[in-house]
Amino acid sequence: MFGKHRFIILLLTLSLVISAFPVVLADEEISIAQLITPPPGAELTQGAEDSPAGAPEAATTPAPVPTLPDGTVQIVITAAGDTTIGGDIRRRGDSIFDREYKKQGNDPNFICRNVQDIFASDDMTIVNFESTLTTRPAYKTNNHFVFSAPPEYVQFLTNGSIEAVALENNHVMDHGDSGLDETKQTLTDAGNVWSTAEQTGVYEVKGVSVAMLSYQTFDGRYPALFEQVPVEVARAKAEHDIVIVSYHWGAELDYKPNDNQIKLGRLTIDSGADLVLGHHSHRVNPIERYQGKYIVYSLGNFSFAGNTKPSDMSTFLFQIRFNVKGDLVETDAFRIIPSRISSKTDYNDFTPTPFTDQRLIDNVINMLTSNGKGLEYAVDFYPVDWE
């Protein structure tokens, strides 16, 4: 009598021999290999190395969403200011951005290299994209500045872990409707979520839906926005967990919000928004905590290719945590990361860099605190670490 193991070996050997010969069953020629193939729909565990060429990968079970002990999902969002890459195609030769790009060895990661870890470790990063990604000719030919970059420059965003952009500002039409359309398509193809006054951007992360709305306030638009924004914010909040509204507003070089900004920012929170983000002044502005939510009046510049050395190169990254459990969304805490828009002190190399010198960190905080005086709901403390 054969032992158990010797019997199994013999059976496998016989199977290999027999499979080389067809057998007749119900007038059809089939092989042993076909007889032992599982029927369609049957579960089959197979290593990737055994899969036939071109066969789809087996479905995998998604990893569980990490939660706090009580089941709350925590979302961390980072916001940064005006991001302008490329240059003005009306001018001959390389732009200041392209010259720096070449100087950096054509490294597509150079603008985010000093904040990459911050952006990669959050759940979503959003900036104001104040440029275009297009090959179209300039449309606003009389403007002092028009901005565009080749569509492949979208890699500066994707490589930098910037997942979303506000696309409502005074430069998105520098190359006309066709230039804006190409920019939108380029962003979409790259997987980057964008939002305009006509299009809500939606980003899904950890099972949480984040809606982004964007508006600009120029050319006498405030009266219309006072009517329009509450309706659109309320609609977005009814359909999504978190609502972020970005505004391109105020005056360039201003360090404080004006009355219209204050009115619209608070109205936006009253209408259901969870966060308001502002930009355009190219200078940082104070933050308000209103009805338990935050209004960041201006994030200043991020990577700004409009100037080789702005008179004020200080800025900050804004980070906020939201706790989401069921239909309940709670604003948990915020912090700022005081930074310079350049890794250099003597010129702008378009590489935002967090400060490590405590004096420089304090300068940003003191400026925000001072400019917040007289602002009713200005925060009185700017944490640089999570509380």
C-alpha positions as CSV (number, residue, x, y, z in Angstrom):
1,M,0.0,0.0,0.0
2,F,1.3,3.4,-1.0
3,G,1.9,6.0,1.6
4,K,-0.1,9.2,1.5
5,H,2.6,11.4,-0.1
6,R,3.7,8.8,-2.6
7,F,0.0,8.4,-3.7
8,I,-0.3,12.2,-4.3
9,I,2.9,12.3,-6.4
10,L,1.7,9.4,-8.6
11,L,-1.7,11.1,-9.1
12,L,-0.1,14.3,-10.2
13,T,2.2,12.5,-12.6
14,L,-0.8,10.7,-14.1
15,S,-2.6,14.0,-14.5
16,L,0.3,15.5,-16.5
17,V,0.5,12.5,-18.8
18,I,-3.2,12.2,-19.4
19,S,-3.6,16.0,-20.1
20,A,-1.5,15.5,-23.3
21,F,-4.3,13.3,-24.8
22,P,-7.8,14.4,-25.6
23,V,-10.7,12.4,-24.3
24,V,-14.2,12.2,-25.7
25,L,-17.1,13.2,-23.5
26,A,-20.6,13.8,-24.8
27,D,-19.3,13.9,-28.4
28,E,-17.0,16.9,-27.7
29,E,-13.2,16.7,-27.6
30,I,-12.0,18.2,-24.3
31,S,-8.8,17.9,-22.3
32,I,-8.2,17.1,-18.7
33,A,-7.0,20.6,-18.3
34,Q,-10.4,21.9,-19.4
35,L,-12.2,19.5,-17.1
36,I,-10.4,20.9,-14.0
37,T,-10.8,24.6,-15.0
38,P,-13.3,26.4,-12.7
39,P,-16.6,27.6,-14.3
40,P,-17.1,31.3,-15.0
41,G,-17.6,33.2,-11.8
42,A,-15.8,30.7,-9.6
43,E,-13.2,32.1,-7.2
44,L,-9.7,31.6,-8.4
45,T,-6.6,32.6,-6.6
46,Q,-3.7,33.3,-8.9
47,G,-0.4,35.0,-8.6
48,A,0.3,37.9,-10.9
49,E,3.3,36.0,-12.4
50,D,0.8,33.3,-13.5
51,S,-1.6,35.6,-15.2
52,P,-1.9,35.4,-19.0
53,A,-0.5,38.4,-20.9
54,G,-3.0,41.2,-21.1
55,A,-5.4,39.6,-18.5
56,P,-7.0,42.1,-16.1
57,E,-5.7,42.1,-12.6
58,A,-7.8,40.4,-9.9
59,A,-10.0,42.8,-7.9
60,T,-8.4,43.8,-4.6
61,T,-10.2,44.8,-1.4
62,P,-9.6,48.5,-0.7
63,A,-7.7,49.2,2.4
64,P,-9.9,50.3,5.3
65,V,-10.1,54.1,5.9
66,P,-8.1,55.0,9.0
67,T,-10.3,56.5,11.7
68,L,-10.1,57.9,15.3
69,P,-11.1,55.5,18.0
70,D,-14.7,56.7,17.9
71,G,-15.0,56.1,14.1
72,T,-14.3,59.7,13.1
73,V,-12.5,60.3,9.8
74,Q,-9.9,63.1,10.1
75,I,-9.1,65.1,7.0
76,V,-6.1,67.3,6.7
77,I,-6.1,70.0,4.0
78,T,-3.2,72.3,3.1
79,A,-3.8,75.6,1.3
80,A,-1.2,77.8,-0.4
81,G,-1.5,81.1,-2.3
82,D,-0.9,82.4,-5.8
83,T,0.9,80.0,-8.0
84,T,2.2,81.4,-11.3
85,I,4.5,79.3,-13.5
86,G,5.8,79.9,-17.0
87,G,6.0,83.4,-18.4
88,D,4.8,85.9,-21.0
89,I,5.1,84.6,-24.6
90,R,5.0,88.1,-26.0
91,R,8.5,88.6,-24.7
92,R,11.5,87.2,-26.5
93,G,13.8,84.6,-25.0
94,D,13.3,82.4,-22.0
95,S,11.1,83.6,-19.1
96,I,12.6,84.1,-15.7
97,F,10.8,80.9,-14.7
98,D,12.3,78.9,-17.6
99,R,15.8,80.2,-16.9
100,E,15.5,79.0,-13.3
101,Y,14.0,75.6,-14.5
102,K,17.1,75.1,-16.6
103,K,19.3,76.2,-13.8
104,Q,17.6,73.5,-11.7
105,G,18.5,70.8,-14.2
106,N,15.0,70.7,-15.6
107,D,13.8,69.1,-12.4
108,P,10.0,69.0,-12.5
109,N,10.0,68.8,-8.7
110,F,12.0,71.9,-8.0
111,I,9.1,74.3,-7.0
112,C,7.8,71.9,-4.4
113,R,10.9,70.2,-3.2
114,N,11.0,72.0,0.1
115,V,7.3,71.4,0.9
116,Q,6.9,68.0,-0.8
117,D,6.7,66.1,2.5
118,I,4.1,68.5,3.9
119,F,1.9,68.2,0.8
120,A,2.4,64.4,0.4
121,S,1.4,63.7,4.0
122,D,-1.9,65.6,4.0
123,D,-5.2,64.5,2.4
124,M,-5.5,67.4,-0.1
125,T,-3.5,70.4,-1.2
126,I,-5.1,73.3,-2.9
127,V,-3.5,76.5,-4.5
128,N,-4.7,79.4,-6.6
129,F,-3.4,78.7,-10.1
130,E,-2.8,82.1,-11.5
131,S,-1.6,81.1,-14.9
132,T,-2.6,79.0,-17.9
133,L,-1.4,75.8,-19.4
134,T,-1.8,76.5,-23.1
135,T,-0.1,76.9,-26.5
136,R,-2.6,79.5,-27.6
137,P,-1.5,83.0,-28.5
138,A,-2.0,85.8,-25.9
139,Y,-5.5,87.3,-25.9
140,K,-5.1,90.2,-23.4
141,T,-2.4,91.8,-25.5
142,N,-2.6,95.2,-23.7
143,N,-2.1,93.7,-20.3
144,H,1.2,94.5,-18.6
145,F,1.5,90.8,-17.7
146,V,0.1,87.7,-19.4
147,F,1.0,84.3,-18.1
148,S,1.1,80.9,-19.7
149,A,3.1,77.7,-19.5
150,P,3.4,74.7,-21.8
151,P,0.7,72.1,-20.9
152,E,3.4,69.6,-19.8
153,Y,4.2,72.0,-17.0
154,V,1.2,70.6,-15.2
155,Q,3.7,68.1,-13.8
156,F,4.9,70.8,-11.4
157,L,1.5,70.5,-9.7
158,T,1.1,66.7,-9.9
159,N,4.7,66.0,-8.9
160,G,4.3,68.4,-6.0
161,S,1.2,66.6,-4.6
162,I,-1.0,69.5,-5.4
163,E,-4.4,67.9,-6.0
164,A,-6.7,70.8,-6.5
165,V,-6.6,74.4,-7.9
166,A,-8.8,77.4,-7.8
167,L,-9.1,78.6,-11.4
168,E,-10.9,81.9,-11.0
169,N,-8.6,84.9,-11.1
170,N,-7.6,87.8,-13.3
171,H,-5.1,85.8,-15.4
172,V,-7.1,82.7,-16.4
173,M,-8.3,84.6,-19.5
174,D,-4.9,85.9,-20.6
175,H,-5.1,83.5,-23.6
176,G,-8.8,83.8,-24.1
177,D,-11.5,81.1,-24.0
178,S,-9.5,78.6,-26.0
179,G,-6.5,79.0,-23.6
180,L,-8.7,78.5,-20.6
181,D,-10.4,75.5,-22.2
182,E,-7.0,73.9,-22.9
183,T,-5.9,74.6,-19.3
184,K,-9.0,72.9,-17.9
185,Q,-8.5,69.9,-20.1
186,T,-4.8,69.7,-19.2
187,L,-5.6,69.7,-15.5
188,T,-8.4,67.2,-15.9
189,D,-6.2,64.8,-17.9
190,A,-3.6,65.1,-15.2
191,G,-6.1,64.2,-12.5
192,N,-6.1,67.6,-10.9
193,V,-9.4,68.9,-9.7
194,W,-10.2,72.6,-10.6
195,S,-13.1,74.9,-9.8
196,T,-14.4,78.1,-11.4
197,A,-17.5,80.3,-10.8
198,E,-19.4,78.0,-13.2
199,Q,-17.9,74.7,-12.2
200,T,-17.7,73.2,-8.7
201,G,-14.6,71.0,-8.2
202,V,-15.2,67.8,-6.2
203,Y,-12.4,65.8,-4.6
204,E,-13.0,62.5,-2.8
205,V,-10.7,61.3,-0.1
206,K,-11.2,58.7,2.7
207,G,-14.8,58.4,1.7
208,V,-15.3,62.2,2.3
209,S,-16.5,64.5,-0.4
210,V,-14.9,67.9,-0.6
211,A,-16.5,70.5,-2.8
212,M,-14.6,73.6,-4.0
213,L,-16.1,76.8,-5.3
214,S,-14.1,79.7,-6.7
215,Y,-15.0,83.3,-7.5
216,Q,-13.3,86.6,-8.4
217,T,-14.8,89.9,-7.2
218,F,-13.5,92.4,-9.8
219,D,-15.5,94.7,-12.2
220,G,-18.3,95.4,-9.7
221,R,-19.2,91.8,-9.0
222,Y,-19.8,92.1,-5.3
223,P,-23.6,92.9,-5.4
224,A,-24.2,89.9,-7.6
225,L,-22.0,87.7,-5.5
226,F,-23.9,88.7,-2.3
227,E,-27.0,87.1,-4.0
228,Q,-25.3,84.2,-5.9
229,V,-22.9,82.8,-3.3
230,P,-25.4,81.9,-0.5
231,V,-27.5,79.8,-3.0
232,E,-24.5,78.0,-4.5
233,V,-22.8,77.3,-1.2
234,A,-26.0,76.0,0.4
235,R,-26.5,73.7,-2.6
236,A,-22.9,72.4,-2.4
237,K,-23.2,71.8,1.3
238,A,-26.4,69.7,0.8
239,E,-24.5,67.5,-1.6
240,H,-21.0,67.3,-0.1
241,D,-19.4,66.8,3.3
242,I,-16.9,69.7,3.2
243,V,-17.3,73.0,1.3
244,I,-14.3,75.2,0.6
245,V,-14.8,78.6,-1.1
246,S,-11.8,80.4,-2.7
247,Y,-12.0,84.2,-3.5
248,H,-9.7,86.2,-5.7
249,W,-10.4,89.6,-4.1
250,G,-9.1,92.7,-2.5
251,A,-6.3,95.0,-3.9
252,E,-2.8,94.1,-4.7
253,L,-0.2,94.7,-2.0
254,D,-2.9,95.1,0.7
255,Y,-2.2,93.5,4.1
256,K,-5.8,93.8,5.4
257,P,-9.2,92.9,4.0
258,N,-11.6,95.6,2.9
259,D,-15.3,95.9,4.0
260,N,-16.6,94.0,1.0
261,Q,-14.2,91.1,1.6
262,I,-15.3,90.9,5.2
263,K,-19.0,91.0,4.4
264,L,-18.7,88.3,1.7
265,G,-16.4,86.1,3.7
266,R,-18.7,86.0,6.7
267,L,-21.8,85.6,4.4
268,T,-20.1,82.6,2.9
269,I,-19.7,80.9,6.3
270,D,-23.3,81.8,7.2
271,S,-24.4,80.0,4.0
272,G,-22.8,76.7,5.1
273,A,-19.2,76.9,3.9
274,D,-16.6,75.2,6.1
275,L,-13.6,77.3,5.0
276,V,-12.9,80.5,3.0
277,L,-9.6,81.0,1.3
278,G,-8.5,84.3,-0.2
279,H,-5.7,85.5,-2.6
280,H,-4.8,88.2,-5.1
281,S,-3.0,90.8,-2.9
282,H,0.3,88.9,-3.1
283,R,0.6,89.7,0.6
284,V,-0.5,87.6,3.6
285,N,-3.6,88.8,5.5
286,P,-5.1,87.9,8.9
287,I,-7.3,85.0,9.6
288,E,-10.7,85.2,11.2
289,R,-12.5,82.5,13.3
290,Y,-16.2,83.2,12.6
291,Q,-19.0,80.9,13.7
292,G,-16.4,78.3,14.5
293,K,-15.0,78.4,10.9
294,Y,-12.0,80.0,9.4
295,I,-11.7,82.9,6.9
296,V,-8.1,83.1,5.5
297,Y,-8.3,86.6,3.9
298,S,-5.1,86.1,1.9
299,L,-2.5,83.4,1.6
300,G,-0.1,85.6,-0.2
301,N,2.2,84.1,-2.9
302,F,3.2,80.5,-3.2
303,S,5.5,79.8,-6.3
304,F,5.2,83.2,-8.0
305,A,7.0,83.7,-11.4
306,G,5.9,87.2,-11.9
307,N,8.8,88.9,-10.2
308,T,12.5,88.0,-9.6
309,K,12.4,89.6,-6.2
310,P,9.1,90.8,-4.7
311,S,9.5,93.4,-2.0
312,D,7.9,91.0,0.5
313,M,8.8,87.4,0.0
314,S,7.2,86.1,3.2
315,T,4.1,83.8,3.1
316,F,2.6,80.9,5.0
317,L,1.0,77.6,4.3
318,F,-2.4,77.1,6.0
319,Q,-3.3,73.6,7.3
320,I,-6.7,72.7,8.8
321,R,-8.1,69.5,10.2
322,F,-11.7,68.4,9.8
323,N,-13.4,65.6,11.7
324,V,-16.1,63.8,9.8
325,K,-18.5,61.3,11.3
326,G,-21.7,60.5,9.5
327,D,-23.3,63.8,8.5
328,L,-21.4,65.7,11.1
329,V,-18.4,67.8,10.1
330,E,-16.4,69.5,12.8
331,T,-13.6,72.0,12.3
332,D,-10.9,70.7,14.6
333,A,-7.8,72.9,14.5
334,F,-5.5,74.9,12.2
335,R,-1.9,75.8,12.0
336,I,0.3,77.9,9.8
337,I,3.7,77.2,8.4
338,P,5.5,80.6,7.9
339,S,7.7,80.4,4.8
340,R,9.6,82.4,2.1
341,I,8.4,82.1,-1.5
342,S,12.1,81.3,-2.4
343,S,14.8,79.1,-1.1
344,K,17.1,82.1,-1.6
345,T,17.2,85.4,0.3
346,D,18.6,87.5,-2.6
347,Y,16.3,86.5,-5.4
348,N,13.1,84.5,-6.1
349,D,13.9,81.0,-7.3
350,F,10.2,80.0,-7.1
351,T,10.9,77.4,-4.5
352,P,8.8,78.0,-1.4
353,T,10.7,77.2,1.7
354,P,9.5,77.0,5.4
355,F,11.4,79.2,7.8
356,T,13.5,77.5,10.4
357,D,14.8,80.8,12.0
358,Q,12.5,81.6,14.9
359,R,12.9,85.3,14.3
360,L,11.5,85.0,10.8
361,I,8.7,82.8,12.0
362,D,7.8,85.4,14.6
363,N,7.9,88.2,12.0
364,V,5.1,86.5,10.0
365,I,3.1,85.8,13.1
366,N,3.5,89.4,14.4
367,M,2.6,90.9,11.1
368,L,-0.6,88.8,10.9
369,T,-1.5,89.6,14.5
370,S,-0.9,93.3,14.1
371,N,-2.9,93.6,10.8
372,G,-5.7,91.7,12.5
373,K,-6.3,94.5,15.0
374,G,-9.7,96.0,14.4
375,L,-10.9,92.9,12.7
376,E,-13.7,91.7,15.0
377,Y,-13.2,87.9,14.8
378,A,-9.4,87.9,14.1
379,V,-7.7,84.9,15.7
380,D,-5.4,86.0,18.6
381,F,-3.0,83.1,18.3
382,Y,-1.3,81.6,15.2
383,P,-0.1,78.1,16.1
384,V,2.7,76.6,14.1
385,D,2.2,73.1,15.5
386,W,-1.0,71.1,15.9
387,E,-2.7,71.8,19.2
